[in-house]
């Protein structure tokens, strides 16, 4: 039992919307604990990426959006762990 294309788009839009809200919260919380422009850049880029994924899913590019969301958020988490002071 797989999802229909419409259901898959809705699931990915919902997931990207939740991740957008999470990135917005992190964008407010993290600079308070770490005063760095790099923090704003990493989480700002992740926030923009979530918006791009929502638009891709709305236009039927759900697989591409899923890959971008997964890889982009993994890169943001890795950058948070490795690059940020």
Secondary structure, DSSP 8 states (H G I E B T S, - for coil): ----HHHHHHHHHHHHHHHHHHHHHHHHHHHHHS--HHHHHHHHHHHHHHHHHHHHHHTT-HHHHHHHHHHHHHHHHHHHHHT--
